[in-house]
Amino acid sequence: MSAVVAVAAGALTMGALMPASSAAARPDTVQQGLNALVDSDGLPAALASVGGADGRTRTYTAGVGDLATGSKVPRDGQVRIGSNTKTFTSVVVLQLVAEGKVRLEAPVDTYLPGLVRGKGIDGRHITVRHLLQQTSGLPDYLGHLDEDVRYYDPYELLGLALRQQAHFEPGKQWEYSNTNYVLAGLIAQRVTGRPLAAEMDRRIIKHLDLRHTYFPAPGETGIREPHPHGYYRDTASQPLGDVTEMDPSWAWAAGQLVSTNSDLNRFFTALLDGRLLPAAQLAQMRATVPAGAPFASGARYGLGLVSTPLSCGGVYWGHGGSFPGYETRGGVTEDGRRAADVAVTVQQSDKAPMKHVESVVDSALCS
């Protein structure tokens, strides 16, 4: 488990349907891509959901769902979606902006007075926009977690970050830090007077009827519905360790959600269609700055939303996520006519296979 937490510190950055018919838009490209992830890259399992311009959703699987039993991969099974959670958190905050309860340019101290103080860190100079756009300069808490996986209160996570030195002055640079989204979640809780999980459920999950998406309850270590097991290893030469069951509280507003490929496609499609935010707030969310690691070359970061270049021209919008045992990549095209999400069931220090995952997403969206 200590190895899992170490990898988590560097990597959290990011309805069952029938298989594709022969009439689908290049269905073999997606299936062949998943097969290659299993056969060539050695990943235990890969899952995908692709929504086409014809309005149909097609799901795919490859590999095995449980290495111990050899069981099949559940079609559209639940996975831990990691940093895709950040987009959900950002939507909650931007809805509060639309309601006049939060201002993007207001300092964090407006909502959490006196809480954010440290070495070069002052909540009077860090705005809500800085948090959502990853330009606050706040250090990431992940590298300072205990070796044992256990329950963490979000204020404890924030405290780990505030013991570190600020990385730069707010607004001067871009740097990915999960601390930003822990703070955004705390602001949402303070303003609404309700748990973040309850606000996500009311404002997004139930609103869009995302039946297979949920925020795990405190102390909940398993995954509720059919799911492939998740695995971890340091290098490709080491055996895989099953890390499916884990307390995910260390990720909280930055990465705790469980979902499916199809639910993620539905969420990002609805977001880009304007069904979650008024036009003004969606425009703010899509206003981007250049992003670096852990995102692909050419990616740009908005307010919890990432644009990634497509090989066929244009971009797609999504986020992506990493969590011990699972990696997810995907999003929706600019016109909203195509959506694709791919999940694999291993996390390892060698990130080369993830470029192949991103290629499958690109192929699905460009076909």
C-alpha positions in Angstrom: 0.0 0.0 0.0 2.9 2.4 0.7 3.9 2.1 -3.0 0.3 2.8 -4.0 0.3 6.1 -2.1 3.6 7.0 -3.5 2.3 6.6 -7.0 -0.9 8.4 -6.2 1.2 11.3 -5.1 2.6 11.7 -8.6 -0.3 10.5 -10.7 -3.7 12.0 -9.5 -3.5 14.5 -12.2 -5.7 13.9 -14.1 -26.2 1.8 -18.5 -24.9 -1.5 -19.9 -25.3 -1.4 -23.7 -24.7 -3.9 -26.5 -21.5 -4.0 -28.5 -21.0 -2.1 -31.7 -22.8 -3.2 -34.8 -21.2 -3.5 -38.2 -22.9 -0.3 -39.2 -21.0 1.7 -36.5 -18.5 4.4 -37.6 -15.3 2.5 -37.8 -16.1 0.3 -34.7 -13.1 -2.0 -35.4 -10.7 0.9 -34.8 -11.8 1.2 -31.2 -11.9 -2.5 -30.5 -8.5 -3.0 -32.1 -7.1 -0.2 -30.0 -8.4 -1.8 -26.8 -7.1 -5.2 -27.9 -3.6 -3.7 -28.4 -3.7 -2.1 -25.0 -4.2 -5.6 -23.5 -2.1 -7.7 -25.9 0.8 -5.3 -26.6 0.9 -3.0 -23.6 0.1 -5.8 -21.1 -2.8 -4.0 -19.4 -5.3 -6.3 -17.6 -8.4 -4.7 -19.1 -9.7 -1.8 -21.2 -13.2 -0.4 -21.5 -14.6 2.3 -23.8 -17.8 4.0 -24.6 -18.2 6.0 -27.8 -21.2 8.2 -28.7 -21.5 9.0 -32.4 -23.2 11.7 -34.5 -26.1 9.3 -35.1 -27.0 9.5 -31.4 -26.0 5.9 -30.6 -23.7 4.8 -27.9 -21.4 1.8 -28.3 -19.5 0.1 -25.6 -16.3 -2.0 -25.9 -14.2 -4.2 -23.6 -10.9 -6.1 -23.8 -9.0 -8.3 -21.4 -10.2 -9.7 -18.1 -12.0 -8.1 -15.2 -10.3 -10.1 -12.5 -6.8 -11.6 -12.9 -7.5 -14.0 -10.0 -10.6 -15.6 -11.5 -10.3 -14.7 -15.2 -13.8 -13.2 -15.1 -15.1 -11.1 -18.0 -14.8 -7.3 -18.0 -18.2 -5.9 -17.1 -19.5 -3.9 -20.1 -19.6 -0.2 -19.1 -18.4 -1.2 -15.6 -17.7 1.2 -12.8 -14.2 2.6 -12.3 -12.6 5.2 -10.1 -12.4 8.3 -12.4 -9.8 10.3 -10.5 -9.3 13.9 -11.6 -12.4 13.9 -13.8 -13.9 14.7 -10.4 -12.4 18.2 -10.7 -14.8 19.1 -13.5 -17.7 18.1 -11.3 -16.4 20.3 -8.5 -15.8 23.2 -10.9 -19.4 22.9 -12.2 -20.8 23.1 -8.6 -18.7 26.3 -7.9 -19.6 27.9 -11.3 -23.3 27.2 -10.6 -22.8 29.1 -7.3 -21.2 31.9 -9.3 -24.3 32.0 -11.6 -26.5 32.2 -8.5 -24.5 35.2 -7.2 -23.2 33.3 -4.2 -19.6 33.1 -5.3 -17.4 35.5 -7.3 -14.6 34.2 -9.5 -12.4 37.2 -8.7 -13.1 37.2 -5.0 -10.2 36.1 -2.7 -10.5 32.7 -0.9 -10.6 34.7 2.4 -14.1 35.9 1.4 -15.4 32.4 2.0 -12.8 30.8 4.2 -11.5 33.7 6.3 -8.0 33.3 7.8 -7.8 29.6 6.8 -5.3 29.8 4.0 -2.0 31.0 5.4 1.6 29.6 5.0 5.0 30.3 3.6 4.4 32.7 0.9 0.7 31.7 1.0 -2.1 34.1 1.7 -5.8 33.5 1.0 -6.3 37.2 0.7 -4.4 37.2 -2.6 -5.6 33.9 -4.1 -8.9 34.1 -6.0 -11.5 31.5 -6.8 -10.4 31.7 -10.4 -6.8 30.9 -9.4 -8.0 27.7 -7.8 -10.2 26.5 -10.7 -7.5 27.4 -13.3 -4.6 25.9 -11.4 -2.7 29.2 -11.2 -2.7 29.8 -7.4 0.9 28.7 -6.7 -0.4 26.4 -3.9 1.8 23.3 -3.4 0.2 19.9 -3.9 -0.5 17.9 -0.7 -0.2 14.5 -2.4 3.5 14.0 -1.9 3.0 14.4 1.9 0.4 11.7 2.6 1.1 9.0 5.1 2.4 5.7 3.7 -0.7 3.9 5.0 -3.9 4.4 3.0 -6.5 5.7 5.5 -9.3 8.2 5.9 -8.4 11.9 5.4 -10.5 14.9 6.3 -10.3 17.6 3.6 -9.0 20.1 6.2 -6.2 17.7 7.0 -5.3 17.5 3.3 -5.2 21.3 3.1 -3.0 21.4 6.2 -0.4 19.1 4.5 -0.2 21.6 1.7 0.1 24.7 3.9 3.2 23.3 5.6 5.0 23.8 2.2 6.4 26.9 0.5 4.2 28.5 -2.2 5.5 27.7 -5.7 4.9 31.1 -7.2 2.7 34.2 -6.8 -0.9 33.7 -7.6 -1.7 34.2 -11.3 1.9 34.3 -12.4 2.2 30.7 -13.7 0.2 27.5 -14.3 0.9 24.4 -12.2 -1.3 21.4 -11.5 -2.1 21.0 -7.8 -4.9 19.0 -6.3 -4.9 21.4 -3.3 -6.7 23.9 -5.5 -9.7 21.6 -5.8 -9.8 20.7 -2.2 -10.1 24.4 -1.4 -12.8 24.8 -4.2 -14.7 22.0 -2.5 -14.4 23.6 0.9 -15.7 26.9 -0.5 -18.7 25.1 -2.0 -19.5 23.5 1.3 -19.1 26.7 3.3 -21.4 28.7 0.9 -24.1 26.1 0.6 -23.9 24.7 4.1 -24.1 21.2 2.7 -21.5 18.5 2.0 -19.9 18.7 -1.4 -21.0 15.1 -2.2 -24.7 16.1 -1.6 -24.3 19.2 -3.8 -22.7 17.2 -6.6 -25.5 14.6 -6.3 -28.3 17.2 -6.4 -26.9 19.6 -9.0 -25.3 17.2 -11.4 -25.7 13.4 -10.8 -29.4 13.3 -10.3 -30.1 16.2 -12.6 -28.5 14.3 -15.5 -29.7 10.9 -14.3 -26.1 9.6 -14.1 -27.2 6.3 -12.5 -23.8 4.8 -12.2 -21.9 7.8 -10.7 -21.5 8.5 -7.0 -19.3 10.1 -4.5 -18.1 7.3 -2.0 -19.3 7.8 1.5 -16.8 8.2 4.4 -15.1 4.9 5.0 -16.4 3.3 1.8 -13.6 1.3 0.3 -15.3 -0.9 -2.3 -17.0 -0.1 -5.7 -20.8 -0.6 -5.6 -21.7 -2.0 -9.0 -20.1 -4.5 -11.4 -16.5 -3.3 -12.1 -13.2 -4.5 -13.3 -10.5 -4.9 -10.7 -7.8 -2.2 -10.6 -4.1 -3.0 -10.4 -0.8 -1.3 -9.7 2.9 -1.9 -10.4 6.0 0.2 -10.3 7.4 -1.2 -13.6 6.3 -3.5 -16.4 8.6 -6.3 -15.1 6.9 -6.4 -11.7 3.7 -8.4 -10.8 0.4 -6.6 -10.6 -1.1 -5.9 -7.2 -4.8 -5.7 -6.8 -5.7 -2.2 -5.3 -9.4 -2.2 -6.1 -10.5 -1.6 -2.5 -9.1 1.6 -1.0 -10.3 4.6 1.0 -10.4 7.3 -1.6 -10.8 10.2 0.8 -7.3 11.4 0.1 -8.5 12.5 -3.3 -11.8 14.2 -2.2 -13.0 17.1 -4.4 -9.9 16.5 -6.6 -10.6 12.9 -7.5 -12.9 10.7 -5.4 -15.8 10.0 -7.8 -16.7 6.6 -9.2 -18.4 6.4 -12.6 -18.6 4.6 -16.0 -17.4 5.5 -19.4 -21.0 6.1 -20.6 -21.9 8.3 -17.6 -18.8 10.4 -18.2 -19.7 10.9 -21.9 -23.2 11.9 -20.8 -21.8 14.4 -18.3 -19.3 16.1 -20.7 -21.9 16.2 -23.5 -24.4 17.9 -21.2 -21.8 20.3 -20.0 -20.8 21.4 -23.5 -24.4 21.6 -24.5 -25.1 24.2 -21.8 -27.4 21.9 -19.7 -25.4 22.5 -16.5 -24.2 26.1 -16.7 -25.5 29.4 -18.1 -23.7 30.6 -21.2 -21.6 33.2 -19.3 -20.2 30.6 -16.8 -19.6 28.0 -19.6 -17.7 30.6 -21.5 -15.5 31.3 -18.4 -15.0 27.5 -18.0 -13.8 27.3 -21.6 -11.4 30.2 -21.3 -8.1 28.4 -21.3 -4.4 28.9 -20.6 -1.5 26.7 -21.8 -1.2 23.6 -19.6 1.8 21.4 -18.9 2.2 18.0 -17.2 0.3 15.8 -16.8 -1.6 16.7 -20.0 -0.8 16.0 -23.6 1.2 18.4 -25.7 -0.9 21.3 -26.8 -3.5 20.9 -24.1 -5.0 24.0 -22.5 -6.6 24.3 -19.1 -9.8 26.2 -18.4 -11.7 26.2 -15.2 -11.6 22.4 -14.5 -12.0 21.7 -18.2 -9.2 20.8 -20.6 -9.0 21.2 -24.4 -6.8 18.6 -26.2 -5.8 18.9 -29.9 -7.2 16.2 -32.3 -5.2 14.7 -35.1 -8.1 15.5 -37.5 -8.2 19.1 -36.5 -9.9 21.0 -33.8 -10.0 19.9 -30.1 -12.0 17.9 -27.7 -13.0 18.9 -24.2 -12.7 16.7 -21.1 -10.3 16.3 -18.3 -9.0 12.7 -17.7 -8.1 11.1 -14.4 -5.7 8.8 -12.6 -6.3 6.9 -9.5 -4.5 3.8 -8.1 -5.8 0.9 -10.3 -7.5 3.0 -13.0 -6.7 5.6 -15.7 -9.4 7.3 -17.7 -9.1 9.6 -20.8 -11.8 11.1 -23.0 -14.1 13.9 -23.8 -16.4 15.5 -26.3 -15.7 17.2 -29.7 -16.2 20.9 -30.1 -19.5 20.5 -31.9 -20.7 18.0 -29.2 -21.5 15.4 -31.9 -19.0 12.8 -30.7 -18.0 11.6 -27.3 -15.5 9.0 -26.3 -14.1 7.7 -23.0 -11.5 5.0 -22.4 -10.6 3.4 -19.1 -7.8 1.0 -18.3 -7.3 -1.0 -15.1 -3.7 -0.5 -14.2 -1.7 2.4 -12.9 2.1 2.2 -13.2 5.0 4.6 -13.2 5.6 3.8 -17.0 3.2 6.2 -18.7 3.9 5.1 -22.3 0.7 3.0 -22.5 -1.3 6.1 -21.7 -0.2 7.6 -25.0 -1.8 4.6 -26.7 -5.0 5.2 -24.6 -5.1 8.8 -25.8 -4.6 7.6 -29.4 -7.7 5.4 -29.0 -9.7 8.4 -27.8 -8.4 10.4 -30.8 -9.3 7.7 -33.3 -12.8 7.3 -31.9 -13.4 11.1 -32.0 -11.9 11.5 -35.5 -13.6 8.6 -37.2 
